[in-house]
Amino acid sequence: MQKTKIFNKIVVAFVVFTMLAIYGSIPNALASSLSMAKDVLSTSAPSAAATHTISFGTNIVLPNNGSIEVTIPAEFGDVSTGSCPGGGSYSTSTRKAYCQYVGGLATSSSLTITLNNIVNASSTGNYIINIVTKDHIGGTVLESADLELFIMDQVTTSASVSSSMSLQIGSQVGSGTLINGVTTTGTSTATSIPFGNMTAGVTSTLAQAITVSTNASNGYTVTVQQDGEMRNGSGATINSFDNSPDGTGSTTPHAWNNPTGILGSTNTYGHMGVTSNDATNGTGPDFNGSKFAGLNGTAPLQIMYHNGPADGTTQNIGMASVAYSVKITALQEAGDYTNTLTYVCTPVY
């Protein structure tokens, strides 16, 4: 019996010695979680170069030479240039970005790391970026978080004055559907929204349902952005609502205004507006009451929001519909018009 006790002590001592040899100290069994961690992509298009804006909060002080490390999924391009919060020293390897702090770093509820020009995965789907704080580069993990990214197909809109128009957004919404007090005039499919021939003085409205399922404890936002106003081959445009001379849209939602069609003022010949039936758009635009907004240049416009997990089926939580209305005057230049819309869904963990 005495020999067994001695053997047990030897085994324990050997395990402790081995851990000290590998780690230099006995590692923590479980790291703490970083707070309010999220990664906002500048674009979610497959194979596109995107900027990652990673924000988070820490609860544990980084010691001298402590580090923050971000690991990009293998399906993405190499990490290159970027910036660190709090004066950290930035460096990279193929799949990692490092921020090192010679004098340490105090806890903060608001830290941001920016990673530039990382090529998105070529396939659509969900991907995980990992962020950790350590006592030194490659050392013991202090805090960590896994951030989920969504890579989604871009959406192309096209229109032909006196011809046809299609808008690719998402799942089908039928003609005669009431969305935020506005009734659709055509039926969408998963890949197109055919308006038919555009008629001067007649408003055409088509829509797409958007659903979001996530377990992010702090919810998500959905934005839409364009690569420019709808334009034809000769450079004529169907402007963003409601016809600003500088080509920008009205980002504060208000009641629909018809294009005025003033001869010689091409920005007044026609326009496209956006509305959403998401009644809980957070701090984003308030579309309630049949209000419309315009897409301002290439800037994102928030169209959907929730502050907790979403099931993908409940209105104002995991589901909303976005309607696009187009109206032209008899002065709108003929031609085939097109632009590209991109939806970005950003979960907040």
C-alpha positions in Angstrom: 0.0 0.0 0.0 2.8 2.4 0.8 4.4 1.7 -2.6 1.2 2.7 -4.4 1.0 6.1 -2.6 4.6 6.8 -3.6 3.9 5.8 -7.2 0.9 8.2 -7.3 3.0 11.1 -6.1 5.7 10.4 -8.7 3.0 10.4 -11.5 1.6 13.8 -10.3 5.1 15.3 -10.0 5.9 14.0 -13.5 2.7 15.7 -15.0 3.5 19.0 -13.3 7.1 18.9 -14.4 6.0 18.1 -18.0 3.5 21.1 -18.0 6.2 23.4 -16.7 8.6 22.2 -19.4 6.1 22.8 -22.2 4.4 26.0 -21.0 6.9 27.6 -18.6 4.1 27.7 -16.1 0.9 25.7 -15.5 -1.7 27.1 -18.0 -5.2 28.2 -17.1 -7.8 25.6 -17.7 -10.2 28.1 -19.3 -9.6 31.6 -20.7 -12.1 34.4 -20.0 -14.3 35.7 -22.8 -13.8 39.1 -24.5 -16.9 41.3 -24.3 -19.0 42.8 -27.1 -16.7 41.3 -29.8 -17.6 41.8 -33.5 -16.0 42.0 -36.9 -17.5 44.4 -39.4 -16.6 43.6 -43.0 -16.4 46.4 -45.6 -17.9 43.9 -48.1 -19.2 40.3 -47.7 -18.8 39.4 -51.4 -16.9 36.2 -52.2 -13.3 36.6 -53.3 -13.4 40.4 -52.7 -10.7 42.3 -50.8 -12.3 43.5 -47.5 -11.3 45.6 -44.5 -12.0 43.9 -41.1 -12.9 46.3 -38.3 -12.7 44.2 -35.2 -14.0 45.7 -31.9 -14.1 44.2 -28.4 -13.6 44.8 -24.7 -11.1 43.3 -22.3 -11.5 42.4 -18.7 -7.9 41.4 -17.9 -4.9 43.7 -17.9 -2.2 42.8 -20.5 1.2 42.5 -18.8 4.4 43.9 -20.2 4.9 42.4 -23.7 1.4 41.1 -23.7 -0.3 40.7 -27.0 -3.6 40.6 -28.9 -3.7 37.9 -31.7 -6.2 37.6 -34.5 -6.4 34.3 -36.6 -8.1 34.4 -40.0 -9.7 31.3 -41.5 -7.6 29.3 -44.0 -10.2 30.0 -46.7 -9.3 33.8 -46.6 -6.3 35.6 -48.1 -3.1 36.4 -46.2 -3.1 39.1 -43.5 -1.2 42.2 -44.5 -1.4 45.8 -43.3 -3.4 46.9 -40.3 -3.5 48.9 -37.1 -3.6 48.3 -33.3 -5.4 50.1 -30.5 -3.5 51.8 -27.7 -0.2 52.2 -29.6 0.4 48.5 -30.0 3.1 47.2 -32.3 1.6 45.6 -35.4 3.0 42.5 -37.1 1.7 39.6 -39.1 2.3 36.0 -40.2 0.3 34.3 -43.0 -2.8 33.7 -41.0 -2.3 35.9 -38.0 -2.1 39.5 -37.0 -0.4 40.5 -33.7 -0.6 43.6 -31.6 2.2 43.6 -28.9 2.4 46.0 -25.9 5.8 46.4 -24.4 4.5 48.3 -21.5 1.2 46.3 -21.2 -2.3 47.5 -21.8 -5.1 48.5 -19.3 -8.5 46.9 -19.6 -10.9 48.7 -21.9 -14.5 48.3 -23.1 -13.7 49.8 -26.5 -10.7 48.5 -28.5 -10.5 48.2 -32.3 -8.1 46.4 -34.6 -8.2 47.1 -38.3 -7.0 44.5 -40.9 -6.8 45.8 -44.5 -7.3 44.1 -47.9 -7.9 40.5 -46.8 -9.4 38.5 -49.7 -12.7 36.9 -48.6 -13.3 33.2 -49.0 -14.4 32.2 -52.5 -17.4 30.2 -51.2 -20.4 31.6 -49.5 -21.1 30.5 -45.9 -20.2 31.0 -42.3 -16.6 31.4 -41.1 -14.9 31.9 -37.7 -12.3 34.4 -36.9 -10.6 33.9 -33.5 -9.2 36.7 -31.3 -7.2 36.2 -28.1 -5.2 38.2 -25.6 -2.0 36.6 -24.3 0.7 37.3 -21.7 3.1 37.4 -24.6 3.1 36.5 -28.3 2.6 32.7 -28.4 2.1 32.6 -24.7 -0.8 31.8 -22.3 -4.3 32.8 -23.4 -5.9 35.3 -21.1 -9.2 36.1 -22.9 -10.7 34.9 -26.2 -13.7 35.1 -28.6 -14.8 33.4 -31.8 -16.4 35.8 -34.3 -18.7 34.4 -37.0 -18.5 36.0 -40.5 -21.1 35.6 -43.3 -19.8 35.5 -46.9 -22.8 36.2 -49.2 -23.4 36.6 -52.9 -23.6 40.1 -54.2 -26.9 41.3 -55.6 -27.2 42.9 -59.0 -30.1 45.2 -60.0 -30.9 46.0 -63.6 -33.5 48.0 -65.4 -34.5 49.0 -68.9 -36.6 52.1 -69.5 -39.3 51.0 -71.9 -38.1 47.5 -71.5 -37.6 45.5 -68.2 -36.1 45.6 -64.8 -34.7 42.9 -62.4 -33.5 43.0 -58.9 -31.7 40.1 -57.2 -32.0 40.2 -53.5 -33.2 37.0 -51.7 -36.3 34.9 -51.4 -39.6 35.5 -53.2 -42.2 38.2 -52.4 -45.4 38.2 -54.5 -47.2 41.0 -56.2 -49.9 42.7 -54.1 -47.9 42.3 -50.9 -48.2 45.2 -48.4 -44.8 46.2 -47.0 -44.7 49.2 -44.6 -47.9 50.6 -46.2 -46.5 50.2 -49.8 -48.0 47.5 -52.1 -45.7 45.6 -54.5 -46.6 45.7 -58.2 -44.6 42.6 -59.3 -43.3 39.3 -58.0 -39.7 38.6 -57.1 -37.8 35.3 -57.4 -34.7 34.1 -55.6 -32.5 35.7 -58.2 -34.6 38.4 -59.9 -37.4 40.9 -59.6 -38.9 41.5 -63.1 -40.7 44.9 -63.2 -41.6 44.6 -66.9 -41.6 47.8 -69.0 -41.1 51.0 -67.1 -43.9 53.5 -67.7 -43.4 57.2 -67.2 -45.5 58.4 -64.2 -46.2 54.9 -62.8 -44.4 53.8 -59.6 -43.1 50.2 -59.8 -42.4 48.5 -56.4 -40.8 45.1 -55.8 -39.4 43.6 -52.7 -37.4 40.9 -51.1 -37.8 39.1 -47.7 -34.7 38.9 -45.6 -34.3 36.4 -42.8 -31.5 36.2 -40.2 -30.8 33.4 -37.8 -28.1 33.9 -35.2 -27.2 33.0 -31.7 -25.3 36.3 -31.1 -26.2 37.5 -27.7 -26.2 41.2 -28.8 -28.0 40.7 -32.1 -27.0 42.0 -35.5 -27.5 44.7 -38.1 -28.2 44.3 -41.9 -27.2 47.0 -44.3 -27.5 47.5 -48.0 -25.1 49.5 -50.2 -24.7 50.1 -53.9 -21.7 50.5 -56.2 -23.3 53.6 -57.7 -26.6 54.8 -59.0 -28.5 52.8 -61.6 -26.8 53.8 -64.9 -27.0 52.9 -68.6 -24.2 52.4 -71.1 -24.1 56.1 -72.0 -23.7 57.2 -68.4 -27.3 58.4 -67.8 -28.7 57.5 -64.3 -31.9 56.8 -62.4 -31.0 58.8 -59.3 -31.3 57.8 -55.7 -34.4 59.1 -53.9 -35.1 62.0 -54.1 -33.0 63.5 -56.9 -30.3 65.5 -55.3 -28.2 67.4 -57.9 -25.0 65.9 -56.5 -26.3 62.4 -57.0 -26.6 61.5 -53.3 -29.7 59.9 -51.8 -31.8 61.2 -48.8 -30.7 59.0 -46.0 -33.3 60.4 -43.6 -36.5 58.5 -44.4 -39.5 60.7 -45.4 -42.7 60.4 -47.4 -42.4 59.5 -51.1 -41.8 62.4 -53.5 -42.3 62.0 -57.2 -39.5 62.9 -59.6 -40.2 66.4 -60.8 -39.0 66.0 -64.4 -37.4 69.4 -65.0 -36.1 69.6 -68.6 -32.3 70.1 -68.5 -32.0 68.9 -64.9 -31.2 65.2 -65.5 -31.2 64.4 -61.8 -35.0 65.1 -61.7 -35.9 62.6 -64.5 -36.4 59.5 -62.2 -35.4 58.0 -58.9 -35.3 54.8 -56.8 -36.2 54.7 -53.0 -35.9 52.1 -50.3 -38.2 51.2 -47.4 -38.2 48.5 -44.8 -40.9 47.0 -42.6 -38.5 46.3 -39.8 -40.2 48.2 -37.0 -37.2 47.9 -34.6 -34.3 49.3 -36.7 -32.4 50.3 -33.6 -30.5 53.5 -34.0 -30.8 53.2 -37.8 -33.2 55.0 -40.1 -36.9 55.1 -39.1 -39.0 53.8 -42.0 -42.2 53.5 -40.1 -45.2 55.1 -41.8 -44.4 54.3 -45.5 -41.2 56.4 -45.4 -38.5 56.0 -48.0 -34.7 56.7 -48.0 -32.2 56.9 -50.8 -28.9 55.0 -51.2 -26.3 57.7 -50.6 -23.4 57.0 -53.0 -21.7 53.7 -51.9 -22.4 54.2 -48.2 -24.3 51.4 -46.4 -27.9 52.0 -45.3 -29.2 50.1 -42.2 -32.4 48.3 -43.1 -32.8 45.6 -40.4 -31.7 45.2 -36.7 -32.2 43.2 -33.6 -30.5 43.3 -30.2 -30.5 39.6 -29.4 -30.6 36.1 -30.9 -32.9 35.7 -34.0 -34.9 32.8 -35.3 -35.2 33.6 -39.0 -39.0 33.6 -38.9 -40.3 36.2 -36.4 -41.1 39.6 -37.8 -38.9 42.4 -36.4 -36.6 39.8 -34.8 -35.4 37.5 -37.5 -37.4 38.6 -40.5 -38.1 41.8 -42.5 -39.0 42.8 -46.0 -37.3 45.5 -48.0 -39.1 47.2 -50.9 -37.6 49.2 -53.7 -39.7 51.7 -55.6 -38.8 53.2 -59.0 -40.6 56.0 -60.8 -39.5 57.8 -64.0 -40.8 60.7 -66.0 -41.1 60.9 -69.7 -37.7 62.6 -69.8 -35.8 59.6 -68.5 -33.1 58.6 -71.0 -33.7 55.3 -72.8 -31.3 52.4 -72.2 -30.5 49.5 -70.0 -29.8 50.5 -66.4 -27.9 48.5 -63.9 -26.0 48.7 -60.6 -24.9 46.3 -57.9 -26.3 46.0 -54.4 -24.5 44.3 -51.5 -26.1 43.2 -48.2 -23.8 42.9 -45.1 -25.0 41.1 -42.0 -23.0 42.0 -38.9 -23.6 39.9 -35.7 -22.5 41.3 -32.3 -21.3 38.6 -29.8 
